[in-house]
């Protein structure tokens, strides 16, 4: 209809070199007909998809929503279609999504993982797809993650500097290495530095919702321990802990100081506002998406070469508010 070759149309649609006169003729026909490229047909011809799989543990999380925002900001400008999968904190479902995305010939996978099983590691090693993990660190795959141990040490040092030495810790399940293990170890290291015995640390393990922080705080108090400072593995857990303390008649921070880790929205809307350590979730998502796009392009340029594995760690920033 435009009076040009199919190759000229292809160059126009894909941003290739073409004369201005042909550009205008093709553009006019496209506007008149409402033509759009068929992504399914393109995938069949090229034997690959322009989809990028983004697998998240859950959607109702402040940290995950910030990661998604960062990822979406980058991918929306890239020409790729982001396809999201909600694993609902089920590592088996994560694996199902990853295998489905590989079978569908997605361009790449961005995984916001929490637990890495041997099957995850095997997939990382054997998959032909570029993969980037956000939020966890594993030597078998390119990762963008936070200094979880450093952040936990920072908030514990702050708590101790404020005179809180009978510390309780509400931690996350330790199948999640970053949040569950690394943050607990950071608290313990800070206590050792202050010559406090980490073995005396009263702690509990819960999941990630505010209700879990509420239950964890009640569990500590019901056990007969009276802390003057409570550190929580996440801000959301801290919100639940503050609710439990209020119900029992304690004043925060007059009687007991409470701090979290994350720096999300939840800590800004409670009273007193939550002292925390900010982690850069949105920036982590942006960096992860950019790394994935780089890996995809590297693979297309040199399909026979093995993709590099890199590790990128973000820092943290202490946010002093009123809860300590």
C-alpha positions in Angstrom: 0.0 0.0 0.0 2.9 2.4 0.7 4.6 1.4 -2.5 7.8 0.2 -0.7 9.4 -3.2 0.0 8.6 -5.3 3.0 12.2 -4.9 4.1 11.6 -1.1 4.2 8.5 -1.5 6.3 10.5 -3.8 8.7 13.3 -1.2 9.0 10.8 1.5 9.7 9.0 -0.5 12.4 12.2 -1.7 14.0 14.0 1.7 14.0 16.3 0.9 11.1 17.8 3.3 8.5 15.3 4.5 5.8 14.8 7.6 3.8 12.5 10.3 5.1 10.3 10.1 2.0 9.6 6.4 2.6 9.1 7.0 6.3 6.3 9.4 5.6 4.6 7.0 3.1 4.7 4.1 5.5 3.6 6.2 8.4 0.6 7.5 6.4 -0.6 3.9 5.6 -0.1 2.8 9.2 -2.2 5.7 10.5 -4.9 5.0 7.8 -5.1 1.3 8.5 -4.5 1.2 12.3 -1.8 -1.4 11.7 0.2 -2.7 14.7 2.8 -5.5 14.6 1.7 -8.9 15.8 3.9 -9.9 18.7 2.9 -13.6 18.5 3.8 -13.8 14.8 7.1 -11.9 15.4 8.0 -14.4 18.2 7.3 -17.4 16.0 9.5 -15.9 13.2 12.3 -14.9 15.4 12.0 -17.9 17.7 12.0 -15.6 20.7 9.6 -13.4 22.6 9.9 -9.7 23.5 8.4 -10.5 26.9 10.4 -10.2 30.1 9.2 -12.3 33.0 9.1 -10.6 36.4 8.4 -13.0 39.3 7.6 -11.5 42.7 6.9 -13.3 46.0 3.7 -11.2 46.6 2.2 -7.9 45.6 1.0 -6.6 49.0 4.4 -5.6 50.2 5.9 -2.1 50.4 9.4 -3.3 49.4 8.1 -5.4 46.5 5.9 -2.5 45.2 8.9 -0.2 45.2 11.0 -2.8 43.4 8.2 -3.3 40.8 8.1 0.5 40.3 11.8 0.6 39.6 11.6 -2.3 37.2 8.6 -1.0 35.4 10.2 2.5 35.0 13.1 0.9 33.0 11.2 -1.8 31.1 8.4 0.6 29.9 11.1 2.5 27.9 12.8 -0.6 26.5 10.3 -1.9 24.0 9.9 -5.1 26.0 6.6 -6.3 27.5 6.8 -7.0 31.3 4.8 -10.1 32.3 4.4 -10.4 36.1 4.0 -13.6 38.0 2.9 -13.7 41.7 4.5 -16.7 43.4 2.6 -16.1 46.6 5.7 -17.0 48.7 5.8 -20.4 47.1 9.2 -21.5 45.7 7.6 -24.3 43.7 5.5 -21.7 41.9 8.6 -19.6 41.3 10.1 -22.6 39.5 6.9 -23.2 37.5 7.0 -19.6 36.3 10.6 -19.8 35.4 10.2 -23.0 33.4 7.1 -21.6 31.7 8.9 -18.4 30.7 11.8 -20.5 29.3 9.5 -22.7 27.3 7.7 -19.6 26.0 11.1 -18.2 24.9 10.9 -15.1 26.9 13.8 -12.7 26.4 14.8 -12.8 30.1 13.7 -13.3 33.7 13.9 -10.9 36.7 13.3 -12.8 39.9 12.5 -11.2 43.2 13.3 -14.4 45.1 13.2 -15.2 48.8 14.3 -18.9 49.0 16.7 -20.7 46.7 16.3 -24.4 46.6 18.7 -26.8 44.8 16.2 -26.8 41.9 16.6 -23.0 41.7 20.4 -23.3 41.5 20.1 -25.9 38.8 17.9 -23.7 36.8 20.3 -20.7 37.1 23.2 -22.9 35.9 21.4 -24.6 33.1 18.9 -22.1 31.7 19.7 -20.4 28.4 17.8 -17.3 29.4 19.5 -14.2 30.9 18.4 -14.0 34.6 18.8 -11.3 37.2 17.8 -11.8 40.9 16.8 -8.7 43.0 16.9 -8.7 46.8 19.0 -11.9 47.3 22.7 -12.8 46.8 23.7 -16.0 45.1 27.0 -16.7 43.3 25.3 -18.8 40.5 23.3 -15.9 39.0 23.6 -12.1 38.5 22.2 -10.4 41.6 21.3 -6.9 42.8 20.8 -6.9 46.6 21.0 -4.9 49.8 23.5 -4.8 52.6 21.0 -6.4 55.0 23.6 -7.3 57.6 25.1 -3.8 57.6 21.6 -2.2 57.8 20.7 -4.4 60.9 24.1 -3.5 62.5 23.5 0.2 62.0 20.0 0.2 63.6 21.2 -1.9 66.5 24.2 0.4 67.1 21.8 3.4 67.1 19.5 1.6 69.5 22.4 0.9 71.9 23.7 4.5 71.6 20.3 5.7 72.8 20.8 3.7 76.0 18.7 0.7 75.0 20.6 -2.4 76.2 17.9 -5.0 77.0 17.1 -5.7 73.3 14.6 -8.0 71.8 14.5 -9.0 68.2 11.5 -9.9 66.0 13.1 -11.6 63.0 11.8 -13.1 59.8 11.8 -16.8 58.9 15.3 -17.9 58.1 14.6 -19.7 54.9 14.8 -16.1 53.5 18.6 -15.6 53.8 18.7 -11.9 53.3 15.9 -10.9 55.7 15.9 -13.9 58.0 19.6 -14.7 58.5 21.6 -11.7 57.4 19.6 -9.2 59.4 19.7 -11.3 62.6 23.5 -11.7 62.2 23.8 -7.9 61.9 21.9 -7.4 65.2 24.1 -10.0 66.9 27.4 -8.5 65.6 26.4 -5.0 66.8 25.6 -6.4 70.2 29.1 -8.1 70.4 30.7 -4.8 69.5 28.9 -3.2 72.4 30.0 -6.1 74.7 26.5 -7.4 75.0 26.0 -11.1 74.9 24.0 -12.0 71.7 23.2 -15.3 73.3 21.1 -13.4 75.7 19.1 -11.8 72.9 15.5 -12.6 73.2 14.2 -13.3 69.7 11.4 -14.8 67.8 10.8 -15.8 64.2 7.7 -14.8 62.3 6.5 -14.2 58.8 6.3 -10.7 57.2 2.8 -9.2 57.9 2.0 -6.6 60.6 -0.1 -9.3 62.4 3.1 -11.4 62.6 5.0 -8.5 64.3 2.0 -8.2 66.7 2.1 -11.9 67.6 5.9 -11.8 67.9 5.8 -8.9 70.3 3.2 -10.6 72.5 5.2 -13.8 72.5 8.2 -12.0 73.9 6.2 -10.2 76.6 4.4 -13.4 77.5 7.7 -15.1 78.0 8.4 -12.8 80.9 11.2 -10.7 79.2 10.9 -6.9 79.5 13.0 -5.2 76.8 13.8 -1.5 76.6 14.4 -1.7 72.9 12.8 -3.9 70.1 14.4 -4.3 66.7 12.3 -5.7 63.9 13.5 -7.3 60.7 11.1 -5.1 58.7 9.1 -1.9 59.1 5.8 -3.8 58.7 6.7 -6.1 61.7 7.6 -3.0 63.7 4.1 -1.6 63.0 2.6 -4.7 64.5 4.9 -4.7 67.5 4.0 -1.1 68.3 0.3 -2.0 68.2 0.9 -4.9 70.7 2.9 -2.6 73.0 0.1 0.0 73.0 -2.6 -2.5 73.8 -0.5 -3.6 76.9 -0.2 0.0 78.1 3.4 0.6 77.1 4.4 4.0 75.7 6.7 4.1 72.7 9.4 5.3 73.0 9.2 6.3 76.7 9.0 2.8 78.0 10.2 0.7 75.0 11.9 1.9 71.8 11.0 0.2 68.5 12.9 0.3 65.2 12.5 -1.3 61.9 14.4 -2.0 58.7 13.3 -1.0 55.2 12.3 2.7 55.2 9.0 2.1 53.5 5.7 3.9 53.6 4.3 2.1 56.7 6.7 3.7 59.1 5.7 7.2 58.1 2.0 7.0 58.9 2.1 5.6 62.4 2.5 7.5 65.7 5.3 7.8 66.7 6.9 7.8 63.3 9.2 4.8 63.0 13.0 5.0 63.3 14.4 2.8 60.6 17.1 2.1 58.1 16.2 2.9 54.5 16.9 0.3 51.9 16.8 1.4 48.2 14.3 -1.0 46.8 13.2 1.2 43.8 16.8 1.8 42.8 17.5 -2.0 43.2 14.6 -2.7 40.8 16.0 -0.1 38.3 19.5 -1.5 38.4 18.2 -5.1 38.1 16.2 -4.2 35.0 19.0 -2.4 33.4 21.4 -5.3 34.0 18.9 -7.7 32.5 18.5 -5.6 29.4 22.3 -5.5 29.0 22.5 -9.3 29.4 19.8 -9.8 26.8 21.7 -7.6 24.3 25.0 -9.3 25.0 23.4 -12.7 24.4 21.9 -11.5 21.0 25.2 -10.1 19.9 27.2 -13.1 21.0 24.9 -16.1 21.4 27.6 -18.6 21.8 29.4 -16.9 24.6 28.6 -17.5 28.3 27.0 -14.5 30.0 28.9 -12.9 32.9 27.7 -13.2 36.5 27.9 -10.0 38.5 27.0 -9.0 42.1 25.8 -5.5 42.9 25.1 -4.5 46.6 23.3 -1.3 47.6 23.9 0.5 50.9 21.5 2.0 53.4 20.6 5.2 55.2 19.6 5.6 58.8 16.3 7.5 59.3 15.9 9.0 62.8 12.3 9.5 63.8 10.4 9.4 67.1 10.1 5.7 68.0 13.5 5.2 69.7 
